[in-house]
Amino acid sequence: MVLSPAVPHGRALVLGSTSVYRRELLTRLRLPFAVEPPHVDESPLAGETPEQLARRLAAAKAAAVARLHPAAIVIGSDQVADLDGEPLGKPGNHPNAVAQLQRMSGRTVIFQTALTVMCQETGFAQHDLAPVRVRFRTLDEAEIEAYLRAEQPYDCAGSARSEGAGIALLDAIESDDPTALVGLPLIRTCRMLRAAGLRVF
């Protein structure tokens, strides 16, 4: 984790994300917050590992929104599925989702969920990573098709919507921050918001 000085109390909170999943997760904390799309190019760089990609995009999203709201505390997050060092992003459509799930069948995938909290006005910034190890069952074609028809997880990294029917595709999940798999590690988020001077409770 990279640390900077704490931010004073009383600042607005902004989630830099277009994800409905992150918005729903942050709502659990019962804090007032605004949502601002970050408008960041999410294309991986040549030779970039999934962890590096997730960290870079989380920081870029937070920085893009912090420029628009320099006095606010801004949250940026990104998730990349890591299959033996290869990044798997959002499939975007049905054929891509089928291909992703076929490749992940019977294998362990690390979902790299990166988090940045920052305030441009004060120079506060913290960055962290919450990796989640997910072991997929061996999946047949009928299971994959039925799951995709039911969930249509085309906006989820690795086509895995674990908070829905996707949980039935899995054998095991290993994580110290369980909501990281859905897209926002709330334990780390609370820790970083407290460091920023924002009371959660």
For each residue, the residues with C-beta under 8 A, 3 or more apart:
1: 126 127 128
2: 125 126 127
3: 126 195
4: 118 123 124 125 126
5: 122 123 124
6: 124 195 196 197
7: 11 73 119 122 124 196 197 198
8: 11 122 197
9: 197 198 199
10:
11: 7 8 71 72 73 119 196 197 198
12: 33 34 69 71 72 73
13: 31 32 33 34 72 73 75 193 198
14: 33 34 35 36 65 69 72 73 74 75
15: 22 23 26 33 34 35 36 74 75
16: 36 37 38 61 62 64 65 66 74 75 76
17: 22 23 35 37 38 61 75 76 77
18: 37 38
19: 22 23 155 183
20: 23 24
21: 24 25 156 163 182 183 184
22: 15 17 19 25 26 77 183 184
23: 15 17 19 20 26 27 35
24: 20 21 27 28
25: 21 22 28 179 182 183 184 186
26: 15 22 23 29 31 33 75 184 186 189
27: 23 24 30
28: 24 25 186
29: 26 186 189 190 193 200
30: 27
31: 13 26 193 198 200
32: 13
33: 12 13 14 15 26
34: 12 13 14 15 69 72
35: 14 15 17 23
36: 14 15 16 65 68 69 74
37: 16 17 18
38: 16 17 18 60 61 62 64 65 76
39: 64
40: 57 60 61 64
41:
42: 57 78 89
43:
44: 48 53 87 89
45: 48 53 56
46:
47:
48: 44 45 52 53 56 87
49: 52 53 82 85 87
50: 53 54 80 81 82 85 86 87 88 110 112
51: 54 55 80 82 112 114 129 131
52: 48 49 55 56
53: 44 45 48 49 50 56 57 78 80 87 112
54: 50 51 57 58 78 79 80 112 113 114 129
55: 51 52 58 59 78 114 127 129
56: 45 48 52 53 59 60
57: 40 42 53 54 60 61 76 78 80 114
58: 54 55 61 62 76 77 78 114 115 116 127
59: 55 56 62 63 76 114 116 127
60: 38 40 56 57 63 64 76
61: 16 17 38 40 57 58 64 65 76 77 78 116
62: 16 38 58 59 65 66 74 75 76 116 117 118 125
63: 59 60 66 67 76 116 118 120
64: 16 38 39 40 60 61 67 68 76
65: 14 16 36 38 61 62 68 69 74 76
66: 16 62 63 69 70 72 74 118 119 120
67: 63 64 70 120
68: 36 64 65
69: 12 14 34 36 65 66 72 74 120
70: 66 67 119 120 121
71: 11 12 119 120 121
72: 11 12 13 14 34 66 69 119
73: 7 11 12 13 14 117 118 119 124 193 196 198
74: 14 15 16 36 62 65 66 69 117 118 119 120
75: 13 14 15 16 17 26 62 115 116 117 184 189
76: 16 17 38 57 58 59 60 61 62 63 64 65 115 116 117 118
77: 17 22 58 61 113 114 115 116 183 184 185
78: 42 53 54 55 57 58 61 113 114
79: 54 111 112 113 114 157 180 183
80: 50 51 53 54 57 87 88 89 111 112 157
81: 50 87 88 89 100 104 109 110 111 112 157 158 160
82: 49 50 51 85 86 87 88 109 110 111 112 131
83: 86 88 103 104 107 109 158
84: 107
85: 49 50 82
86: 50 82 83
87: 44 48 49 50 53 80 81 82
88: 50 80 81 82 83 100 103 104 109 157 158
89: 42 44 80 81 157
90: 154 155 156 157
91: 94 96 97 99 100 153 154 156 158 159
92: 96 154 155
93: 96 97 154
94: 91 97 98 148 154
95: 98 99
96: 91 92 93 99 100 154 159
97: 91 93 94 100 101 148 153 154 159
98: 94 95 101 102 144 145 148
99: 91 95 96 102 103
100: 81 88 91 96 97 103 104 158 159
101: 97 98 104 105 136 139 144 147 148 159 169
102: 98 99 105 139 144
103: 83 88 99 100 107
104: 81 83 88 100 101 107 109 136 158 160
105: 101 102 136 137 138 139 144
106: 136 137 138 139
107: 83 84 103 104 135 136
108: 133 134 135 136
109: 81 82 83 88 104 133 134 136 158 160
110: 50 81 82 131 132 133 134
111: 79 80 81 82 131 132 134 157 158 160 180 181
112: 50 51 53 54 79 80 81 82 129 131
113: 54 77 78 79 129 130 131 132 180 181 183 184 185
114: 51 54 55 57 58 59 77 78 79 127 128 129 130
115: 58 75 76 77 127 128 129 130 184 185 188 189 192
116: 58 59 61 62 63 75 76 77 125 126 127
117: 62 73 74 75 76 124 125 126 189 192 193 195 196
118: 4 62 63 66 73 74 76 124 125 126
119: 7 11 66 70 71 72 73 74 122 123 124 125 196
120: 63 66 67 69 70 71 74 123
121: 70 71
122: 5 7 8 119
123: 4 5 119 120
124: 4 5 6 7 73 117 118 119 196
125: 2 4 62 116 117 118 119
126: 1 2 3 4 116 117 118 192 195 196
127: 1 2 55 58 59 114 115 116
128: 1 114 115 185 188 192
129: 51 54 55 112 113 114 115
130: 113 114 115 175 176 177 180 185 188
131: 51 82 110 111 112 113 175 180
132: 110 111 113 173 174 175 177 180 181
133: 108 109 110 172 173 174 175
134: 108 109 110 111 160 162 170 172 173 174 181
135: 107 108 170 171 172 173
136: 101 104 105 106 107 108 109 139 169 170 171
137: 105 106 169 170 171
138: 105 106
139: 101 102 105 106 136 143 144 169
140: 143 144
141: 144 145
142: 145 146
143: 139 140 146 147 169
144: 98 101 102 105 139 140 141 147 148
145: 98 141 142 148 149
146: 142 143 149 150
147: 101 143 144 150 151 165 166 168 169
148: 94 97 98 101 144 145 151 152 153 159
149: 145 146 152
150: 146 147 164 165
151: 147 148 161 164 165 166
152: 148 149
153: 91 97 148 156 159 160 161 164 166
154: 90 91 92 93 94 96 97 159
155: 19 90 92
156: 21 90 91 153 159 160 161 166
157: 79 80 81 88 89 90 111 160
158: 81 83 88 91 100 104 109 111
159: 91 96 97 100 101 148 153 154 156 166
160: 81 104 109 111 134 153 156 157 166 169 170 181
161: 151 153 156 164 165 166
162: 134 166 167 170 173 181 182
163: 21 166 167 182
164: 150 151 153 161 167
165: 147 150 151 161 168
166: 147 151 153 156 159 160 161 162 163 169 170
167: 162 163 164 170
168: 147 165
169: 101 136 137 139 143 147 160 166
170: 134 135 136 137 160 162 166 167 173
171: 135 136 137
172: 133 134 135
173: 132 133 134 135 162 170 178 181
174: 132 133 134
175: 130 131 132 133 178 180 181
176: 130 187
177: 130 132 180 185 186 187 188
178: 173 175 181
179: 25 182 183 184 185 186 187
180: 79 111 113 130 131 132 175 177 183 184 185 188
181: 111 113 132 134 160 162 173 175 178
182: 21 25 162 163 179
183: 19 21 22 25 77 79 113 179 180
184: 21 22 25 26 75 77 113 115 179 180 189
185: 77 113 115 128 130 177 179 180 188 189
186: 25 26 28 29 177 179 189 190
187: 176 177 179 190 191
188: 115 128 130 177 180 185 191 192
189: 26 29 75 115 117 184 185 186 192 193
190: 29 186 187 193 194 200
191: 187 188 194 195
192: 115 117 126 128 188 189 195 196
193: 13 29 31 73 117 189 190 196 198 200
194: 190 191 197 198 199 200
195: 3 6 117 126 191 192
196: 6 7 11 73 117 119 124 126 192 193
197: 6 7 8 9 11 194
198: 7 9 11 13 31 73 193 194
199: 9 194
200: 29 31 190 193 194
201:
